Amino acid sequence: MVAALAIRAAKKPLASALPRFLTWRIPGFRCFCSSSADLFSPPFSDAEVDTESPVSDHPMFPGRKFLDTFKVEFEIGSRTITIETGKIARFANGSVVITMDETNVLSAVSSAKTDGSRDFLPLTVDYQEKQYAQGMIPTTFMRREGAPKERELLCGRLIDRPIRPLFPPGFYHEVQVMVNVLSSNGKQDPDVMSTNATSAALMLSDIPWGGPIGMIRVGRIDGQFVFNPSMDELSLSDLNLVYACSRDKTLMIDVQAREISEKDLKSAIKLAHPEAVKYIEPQVRLAQKAGKQKKEYKLSMITDNTLVKIRGLTKEPIEAIFTNPAYGKFERGEALDKITQDVRAKLEEEFDEESLKVLPKAVDMVRKQIVRKRIIDKGLRLDGRQLDEVRPLHCEVGTYPILHGSSIFSRGDTQVLCTVTIGALGDAQRLDSLVGPPTKRFMLHYNFPPFCINEVGKRGGLNRREVGHGTLAEKALLAVLPPEEDFQYTVRVNSEVMSSDGSTSMASVCGGSLALMDAGIPVKEHVAGVSVGLVSEVDPSTGIITEYRILTDILGLEDHLGDMDFKIAGTKRGITAIQLDIKPAGIPLDIICESLEAGRKGRIQIIDRMEEALGSPRTMHDGNAPRLATMKLDDESIRRLLGPLGFQRKKIEQETGAPIALSDGTVTIVAKNQLIMEKAQQKVDFLVGREIQVGRIYKGVISSIKEYGAFVEFNGGQQGLLHISELSHVPPTKVSDAVSIGQELSVMCIGQDVRGNIKLSLKATLPKRGSEKKVLEDSDPASSSKHNANVSVAILNDVSASAGGESEAENLEYSSSSTPSFVIRSVDECDSQGSADTQHITKKSTRKSLPKPFPERKIKSRTDSLPMPESQKNSLSMDVNEEESEMSISKKTTKLSSSTKVSASKLKLGDRITAKVYQIRAHGLVLDVAGGVRGMYKFEVNGRRDFEAGKELRVRCTSFSAKEFRCFHC
């Protein structure tokens, strides 16, 4: 304080000469910054403050806090990268902010103060993208971020995989890495930046760690490799390679590609290594300026004496188990547990507490040494296979036919069930990430239930391992899917692990490829995956690998005891996805390149077996595959389809079960089968309307009736005129006698009149006159019965009858309009069968009968499923005339007694007889005429329907039919 006042007085000598009360300052305001409370002071010029220098270099001015910030800047490719520390997160053990363009990422690391008494490294990496980084407010109800998303879990795994092998053996203290994206311009993916920032933060901390590392992304556009490509450039690239390394060894590889060859991939990796190393030197310089001294942590190491003692007790029995290929996965585990229990009992007798504490870890180390030495010395594996041999394969497709696609893939004891579900583009997954596309139309969900390894566990939310394995298989299959413009569906593959003994993610690739072809999705070719392992010997003095063996298709135990899990997936033409995880502190690049060739050979062997099961995609529209229809609509049509608050669309979806998706004026309908699709399209066409075609049949509703015809609303609210002359082949006297308002019917567009009105026709959808065929020509009853003649009759009301007559032509016309398939017998034909039956002939009515149009759609009634007697097949069709009186009938007709034997051959058109109601159906009656003859009557529109079973009715014969009797909707 005194020094500051002296400096101020030296700069302002006039002020120092004034009385003291005149130099008093105005009271300052307190500012809370971090944990300090300072007074605001007058601002200083930039020349007085150097934020890049330590605090000790600055004069102590009141109210101003100086931060010790350190920054390094360098270039990789065409990008300028900055790493800064000391500005924020100062209390963390190590913290770094990395900047590329306008994207800033903070990585902070901390270590627990516990003693680390455990046998594993509890390393946690939490990566988080918050919406404020792109100037957005979350759309959730609470308006804040919730549980980690899939992308956040994947980025956390990407950071974890290269840094974990560099922690020293025996370091089991809890370490947490927290990465936050502070700002994002959407052009750079923060995942690679986060890994480099984490490496720098670990270098600055006091945590023992064998870094630094460098990570870089490589793309390939038009055959040219691009380092650190932007998101726009990456969308044009056929390669997305993420490569992490130390100065001379590879630590992690992650690849998504479009069938890149092994040769090209080796070239990309060799180019990526020197570029990734460029990240290492700036981290070293930053750590020299601002890094902490590495702290001495307690390492949980097994002493040599304890390890020698336990090896002597367990070596021989373990060799007997793990050198015998007859043992299975669980048999080996049970035998090893028994050996451990026997050794535990001996140590308890000797009261060796130190050995008891590390017994499980020591037994595992002995087992690891025995298995690895046998592989290196003899080239023999646990199950007796050769080093490059793939386990026995089993492929099955169409396991569950009701699903869109299904398959079972087994490799050794590893088995997965893959299913495919196809949906509309609107079913695509919405991605709420800072970079990348907003939706994803192809999803592969990997599930690893506890029963697949004979364990008990709980099912929770998203699991890092399940998300990582599923994404790897998804990348592998994405390369062979057809583009969106050719295949406008959303596809979900679900992989259920049924049993696990190594490489279930690669089994999911194989099973998913089979299921996609089984679903009829036009994938280019099969994709298969295989996991390649490594067992090596290292010189303790130099750390150089002196001997190694590459293993193809590793078991779960070989993965646990080996040095590498190199998952390679692709087609016969090239690689589509890679994931490399290692356990030692790096593997030479030449061994990685050699492993690619071993993976190619194993992959081709698996694809050959898959092609035997299913060589090409099935036809998609066969079986249970859904149907998809798209149409382009204008804004007005979309409004009609949606309706108020989307009511109309929801109504169609509920009635048909076909979801309707809208995107940029395109309507997409996805239905489970063709019947549902047609039903949904009809409803959409009725609301929206389509281009009217002459000769096409449309569903419509009578909206109004005039003297000259009826107006029909169809095709999305359009009006058409159904003229009276187009109602039937014989026009009715009144339009209202043939149709009624609100009636649904099928009409055909026949053109336009001079005024531009749409002309519709109902008679064009009905059978034409003169198309009937005569099939009953024999005169005897046996012949008539042989031809299965159906007889049409008209029912006369037993209370009232008409005094008028009915013409023969009108009778015939009514039959043709009401019954699509029938045969008419004239009176002359009936008379020629025998003059003895003339007393049954009745006088024809002269009253006109209006034709009643029936739609073509057939509706099955509830009683249609009842068994029909053989005698019923010789049936009568009936109509009702409710205007004739019983008195007038008795004057004009001769009543046929029900006891009189009647056959179809003796009946003539116009005969009136008495019949009983045999059955009452939804759309008509079945009558029992004497002599075992059955007749049929179809209810008229707005006609009488209050009949009772067993009641006698007066009927008139109107037509005969040789076809099986049917009920049509009235």
Beta strands, then each sheet from edge to edge (+ up, - down):
strand 1: 30-33
strand 2: 36-39
strand 3: 70-76
strand 4: 79-85
strand 5: 94-100
strand 6: 103-111
strand 7: 123-128
strand 8: 175-183
strand 9: 214-221
strand 10: 224-227
strand 11: 239-245
strand 12: 250-260
strand 13: 393-397
strand 14: 405-411
strand 15: 414-423
strand 16: 429-430
strand 17: 439-440
strand 18: 442-447
strand 19: 490-499
strand 20: 528-538
strand 21: 545-552
strand 22: 564-570
strand 23: 575-582
strand 24: 627-632
strand 25: 660-663
strand 26: 666-671
strand 27: 697-705
strand 28: 709-714
strand 29: 718-723
strand 30: 744-752
strand 31: 758-761
strand 32: 790-796
strand 33: 876-878
strand 34: 880-881
strand 35: 912-920
strand 36: 924-929
strand 37: 933-938
strand 38: 952-961
sheet 1: 1+ 2-
sheet 2: 3+ 4- 5+ 6- 8+ 7+
sheet 3: 10+ 9- 11+ 12- 23+ 22- 20+ 21-
sheet 4: 13+ 14- 15+ 19- 18-
sheet 5: 16+ 17-
sheet 6: 24+ 26- 25+
sheet 7: 27+ 28- 29+ 31+ 30- 27+
sheet 8: 34+ 32+ 33+ 37+ 36- 35+ 38-
end
